[in-house]
Amino acid sequence: MKNLKFIFITIAVFFLSCESDTEVIFPQNNLKNQSATSNKTIQPLFNRVDNEVLVDVIPAGSLTEWTVNDTGGNPYFTYVEIASPFDGSTAIKTSVVGVTTSLCPSQNIQKVYNINGNTNETKLKAYLEFTSSMDYYNFPYVVVYIYDEFNNEVGAQVFYGQGVISGLYEYYANDAPESYTELDTASGDAILDLSTMGADIAFSSVRIVLANYACIGENSIVFDHLRVINQTVMEDNDDDLIADFIDNCPETANGDQADFDNDGIGDACDKDVDNDDCLNDEDPFPYSIMTETIVIDGIDTGVENTLEYCGTMADEIQIIINQINSQYTGDNYYTLHKKLSIEVSKLTYYWYRNRKITSKERTAIGRATWNAQIPYYIITE
């Protein structure tokens, strides 16, 4: 048993060390060729109740929103979008294949959801489908972490499919039953019940981790259609999945909770988004550049970024930069760079003539403009 404990502790330590974000280019997936378990009768799932909210239906392309922890090597790790075994839409499948017991770290993908509640009343419900060779060195599992409003971890739970390497999990579940939950099924309609984490724990976000461990053999997890069941705290008048008590726009849907000026009022309902005392409808620069000094392409001029006419000096320079960038074709850099310097020089001469800046400050702005790597392409996808 000591050897078992050492193995699992090693897995857990490795898993916790893989929290850093990794930028991943996801492969193009052929959903038709990535179906889940074949010849499986799909039962009617997720009969919705009044207090149940659909959080994530795994839309196509949403895999890019997950953080990937892939160490490479053994086991070989894949994570793809597949045809949903639930309704034929889209699901996520993680798989590992291991070939040696000398190296077998846990690989995972994970995502944080801004859902909140209390462990007495809140449950997560997901379509999970586990497959595994079910031997000593091979198992998939799901870990759920919950965090408070200050992003402090306040609970964690390991969930595993019924009968999946029961020998290993049985030992640890008996040793620490509060930390391990065997699901009612090895596949199909699964309930991730937060009440198993302890009584009366309030939380503001949930992290789902799909983890696969293998030395030899293959295992996988299919994850689909996440829902939250919350009977108390999930009062959400604007239906943006952010509870009213933490929503910075409780009457206006804004799932991203964007707050440009960090004043505690979300942009979606803030009448003055940039906090420059000009209402958005009357503001030519509703998202003003509010830095203390004028910064051009990362170069700090040291010149105070004065606020005037509902905008700032940096806003006026940015207009010129945007115009220059819009004319860039890739082969007219030097012509446009010179034009940029001329246009900024004209603007700063106006400021100097009106005693808004000194001659020395005008020179500092001109020097920063000349040294800036402008124009440049603004690449969007």
C-alpha positions in Angstrom: 0.0 0.0 0.0 2.9 2.4 0.6 3.9 1.9 -3.0 0.4 2.8 -4.1 0.4 5.9 -2.0 3.7 7.0 -3.3 2.5 6.6 -6.9 -0.6 8.6 -6.3 1.1 11.3 -4.4 3.6 11.6 -7.3 0.7 11.9 -9.7 -0.9 14.6 -7.5 2.3 16.6 -7.1 2.8 16.5 -10.9 -0.8 17.5 -11.5 -0.6 20.5 -9.2 2.7 21.6 -10.8 1.0 21.8 -14.2 -1.1 24.8 -13.4 0.7 27.3 -15.7 -1.0 28.4 -18.9 0.2 26.8 -22.1 -0.6 28.3 -25.5 -1.7 25.6 -27.8 -2.6 25.5 -31.5 -5.5 23.1 -31.8 -5.7 20.8 -34.8 -8.6 21.0 -37.2 -11.0 18.2 -36.3 -13.2 16.1 -38.5 -16.2 15.6 -36.2 -17.6 12.8 -38.4 -14.5 10.7 -37.8 -14.2 11.5 -34.1 -17.4 10.0 -32.7 -17.5 8.6 -29.2 -18.3 5.1 -28.2 -20.1 3.4 -31.1 -23.1 1.1 -30.9 -24.2 2.9 -27.7 -27.8 3.7 -27.0 -28.0 7.3 -25.9 -30.6 7.8 -23.1 -32.7 11.0 -22.9 -30.6 13.1 -20.6 -30.8 16.4 -18.9 -34.5 16.9 -18.4 -34.2 20.5 -17.3 -35.7 21.7 -14.1 -36.6 25.2 -13.0 -33.4 25.7 -10.9 -31.0 24.2 -13.6 -29.0 26.5 -15.8 -27.1 25.4 -18.9 -23.6 26.7 -18.5 -21.7 25.3 -21.5 -22.9 23.2 -24.4 -19.4 22.9 -25.8 -19.9 24.9 -29.0 -17.6 24.1 -31.9 -14.3 26.0 -31.4 -14.6 26.3 -27.6 -11.6 23.9 -27.1 -9.4 27.0 -27.5 -10.8 28.3 -24.2 -9.3 25.4 -22.2 -5.8 25.5 -20.7 -3.7 22.5 -21.8 -1.1 20.8 -19.6 0.8 18.4 -21.9 4.3 17.4 -20.9 4.9 15.5 -24.1 6.5 12.1 -24.4 4.8 9.2 -22.7 1.9 9.0 -22.5 0.9 10.5 -25.8 -1.9 13.1 -25.2 -4.6 14.2 -27.5 -7.5 16.6 -27.0 -10.0 17.1 -29.8 -13.6 18.2 -30.5 -15.8 15.2 -31.4 -19.4 14.6 -32.4 -21.4 14.7 -29.1 -22.7 11.3 -28.0 -25.5 13.2 -26.4 -27.1 14.9 -29.3 -24.6 14.9 -32.2 -23.5 18.5 -31.7 -20.0 18.9 -30.2 -18.1 17.5 -27.2 -14.5 17.4 -26.0 -12.5 14.2 -25.8 -9.2 13.8 -24.1 -7.1 10.6 -24.6 -3.7 9.2 -23.6 -1.8 6.2 -24.8 1.1 5.0 -22.7 3.8 2.5 -23.7 6.2 2.3 -20.6 6.0 2.3 -16.8 9.2 4.4 -16.6 7.4 7.6 -17.4 3.7 8.1 -16.9 2.7 11.6 -15.8 -0.9 12.9 -15.7 -2.0 15.0 -18.6 -5.0 17.3 -18.5 -7.0 20.2 -19.9 -8.9 22.6 -17.7 -11.3 25.5 -17.7 -12.6 28.0 -15.1 -16.3 28.8 -15.1 -17.7 31.9 -13.5 -20.6 30.2 -11.7 -21.2 30.5 -8.0 -23.3 29.2 -5.2 -23.1 27.1 -2.0 -22.1 23.5 -1.7 -25.3 22.8 0.3 -27.4 23.5 -2.8 -25.3 23.5 -5.9 -24.5 20.6 -8.2 -22.8 20.3 -11.5 -24.3 18.0 -14.1 -22.4 16.8 -17.1 -22.4 14.1 -19.8 -19.2 12.1 -19.0 -18.0 9.0 -20.8 -14.9 7.3 -19.4 -13.0 4.5 -21.2 -10.0 2.8 -19.8 -8.0 -0.4 -19.8 -8.7 -0.3 -16.1 -5.4 -1.7 -15.0 -3.0 -0.5 -12.3 -1.3 2.0 -14.4 -4.2 3.4 -16.4 -7.1 5.6 -15.4 -9.0 8.8 -16.3 -10.5 11.1 -13.7 -12.1 14.6 -13.3 -11.1 17.1 -10.6 -13.3 20.0 -9.6 -12.0 23.0 -7.7 -14.1 25.8 -6.2 -12.9 29.3 -5.4 -14.2 32.2 -3.3 -14.7 35.8 -4.5 -11.0 36.5 -3.9 -9.9 33.5 -6.0 -8.8 31.4 -3.0 -9.4 27.7 -3.3 -12.0 26.6 -0.8 -12.7 23.1 -2.0 -11.6 20.3 -4.3 -13.0 16.9 -5.3 -11.8 13.9 -7.4 -14.5 12.2 -9.5 -14.1 8.9 -11.2 -16.3 6.6 -13.2 -17.9 3.6 -11.5 -15.5 0.7 -11.5 -12.6 2.6 -13.1 -9.4 1.2 -11.6 -11.5 0.6 -8.4 -8.6 -1.1 -6.7 -6.4 2.0 -6.6 -9.1 4.5 -5.9 -10.8 2.2 -3.4 -7.8 2.5 -1.1 -7.5 6.3 -1.3 -11.3 6.8 -1.2 -11.4 4.8 2.0 -8.4 6.7 3.4 -9.8 10.2 2.5 -13.5 9.7 1.6 -14.2 13.4 1.7 -11.9 14.0 -1.3 -13.0 11.2 -3.7 -16.3 10.5 -5.3 -17.2 7.5 -7.4 -19.8 8.4 -9.9 -22.9 6.3 -10.3 -21.9 5.2 -13.8 -18.7 4.7 -15.8 -20.4 6.6 -18.7 -23.4 8.6 -19.4 -25.4 11.1 -17.4 -23.2 12.1 -14.4 -23.7 14.4 -11.5 -20.7 16.2 -10.1 -22.1 17.0 -6.6 -20.4 19.9 -4.9 -22.0 19.0 -1.6 -19.4 16.3 -1.2 -16.7 19.0 -0.7 -18.1 20.0 2.7 -21.1 21.7 4.1 -22.0 25.4 3.6 -19.1 26.6 1.4 -19.9 29.6 -0.7 -18.0 29.9 -4.0 -17.7 32.3 -6.9 -16.0 30.1 -9.6 -15.5 26.5 -10.6 -12.5 24.9 -12.3 -13.1 21.7 -14.2 -10.0 19.5 -14.9 -10.2 16.5 -17.3 -7.2 14.4 -16.3 -5.8 11.3 -17.9 -3.1 9.1 -16.3 -1.4 6.2 -18.2 1.9 4.3 -18.2 0.8 1.5 -20.4 -2.5 1.3 -22.3 -5.1 3.9 -23.3 -7.9 5.9 -21.6 -10.1 8.8 -22.5 -12.8 11.1 -21.2 -15.7 12.6 -23.2 -17.0 15.8 -21.6 -20.3 17.4 -22.8 -23.2 19.6 -21.8 -22.2 21.1 -18.4 -25.1 22.4 -16.3 -25.4 23.9 -12.9 -28.2 23.2 -10.4 -28.3 25.9 -7.7 -31.4 26.3 -5.5 -30.3 29.4 -3.5 -27.6 31.8 -4.5 -28.0 31.7 -8.3 -30.3 34.7 -8.5 -29.5 36.1 -11.9 -32.0 38.7 -13.2 -30.1 39.4 -16.4 -29.4 35.7 -17.3 -25.7 36.2 -17.9 -24.7 33.4 -15.6 -23.2 35.9 -13.1 -25.1 36.0 -9.8 -26.6 39.3 -8.9 -24.6 39.7 -5.7 -21.3 39.7 -7.6 -22.5 41.1 -11.0 -21.1 44.5 -11.9 -24.2 45.0 -14.1 -27.0 43.0 -12.4 -29.7 44.4 -14.7 -27.7 44.2 -17.9 -26.3 40.9 -19.4 -22.5 41.1 -19.5 -21.0 37.7 -19.0 -17.4 39.0 -19.5 -17.8 41.5 -16.6 -15.6 44.0 -18.5 -14.9 47.2 -16.5 -12.6 49.5 -18.5 -12.1 52.1 -15.8 -12.1 49.6 -12.9 -14.8 51.6 -11.0 -16.9 48.5 -10.1 -19.5 49.3 -12.7 -19.4 47.1 -15.8 -19.0 48.7 -19.2 -22.4 47.4 -20.4 -24.2 49.6 -17.9 -21.6 52.3 -17.2 -22.7 55.7 -18.6 -19.1 56.9 -18.5 -16.9 53.9 -19.4 -13.6 55.7 -19.3 -14.5 57.9 -16.3 -13.5 61.2 -18.0 -16.7 63.0 -16.9 -18.1 62.8 -20.4 -21.1 60.5 -21.0 -20.6 57.8 -23.6 -23.2 59.2 -26.0 -21.4 62.5 -26.1 -17.8 61.3 -25.8 -15.8 61.1 -29.1 -13.4 58.9 -27.2 -15.6 56.6 -25.0 -12.5 54.4 -24.3 -9.9 57.0 -23.8 -6.2 56.2 -23.3 -5.9 57.2 -19.6 -2.2 56.6 -19.0 -0.5 59.2 -16.9 2.1 60.0 -19.7 2.0 59.7 -23.4 3.2 56.3 -24.6 3.9 55.6 -28.3 4.4 52.0 -29.3 5.6 51.2 -25.8 7.9 54.2 -25.7 7.2 56.4 -22.7 7.7 60.1 -23.6 7.4 61.3 -20.0 5.0 64.0 -21.2 1.8 64.3 -19.1 -1.2 62.8 -20.9 -3.5 65.8 -20.5 -7.3 65.3 -20.5 -9.2 67.7 -22.7 -12.5 67.8 -24.6 -13.6 64.3 -23.4 -10.3 62.8 -24.7 -6.6 62.8 -24.0 -3.5 63.8 -26.0 -2.7 60.1 -26.4 -6.2 59.6 -28.0 -5.3 62.3 -30.6 -2.0 60.6 -31.4 -3.7 57.2 -31.6 -6.0 58.6 -34.3 -3.0 59.4 -36.4 -1.5 56.0 -35.8 -4.7 54.2 -36.8 -4.9 56.2 -40.0 -1.2 55.3 -40.8 -1.7 51.7 -40.1 -4.8 51.5 -42.3 -2.7 52.5 -45.3 0.1 50.0 -44.7 0.4 47.4 -47.5 3.7 45.8 -46.4 6.0 47.6 -48.9 5.4 51.3 -48.0 6.8 51.3 -44.4 9.3 54.1 -44.8 6.9 56.4 -46.6 4.2 56.0 -44.0 6.7 56.1 -41.1 7.9 59.5 -42.4 4.3 60.6 -42.8 3.5 59.6 -39.2 6.3 61.8 -37.9 5.1 64.7 -40.0 1.5 64.4 -38.8 2.5 64.1 -35.1 4.8 67.1 -35.6 1.9 69.1 -36.8 -0.2 68.1 -33.9 2.5 68.8 -31.3 3.2 72.2 -32.9 -0.4 73.1 -32.2 -0.1 72.0 -28.6 3.2 73.9 -28.3 1.7 77.1 -29.8 -1.2 76.9 -27.4 1.2 76.3 -24.5 0.0 72.8 -23.7 3.5 71.4 -23.9 7.0 72.8 -23.8 9.6 72.7 -26.6 11.5 70.0 -24.7 8.3 67.9 -24.4 7.5 68.3 -28.1 11.0 67.0 -28.9 10.4 64.0 -26.6 7.2 63.1 -28.4 8.9 63.5 -31.8 11.8 61.3 -30.8 9.4 58.6 -29.5 7.4 58.8 -32.8 10.5 58.4 -34.9 11.8 55.4 -32.9 8.4 53.7 -32.9 7.9 50.6 -35.1 5.0 52.1 -36.9 3.2 51.3 -39.2 2.4 47.7 -38.5 -0.3 45.3 -39.4 -3.2 44.8 -37.0 -3.9 41.1 -37.5 -7.3 39.8 -36.6 -8.7 36.3 -36.9 
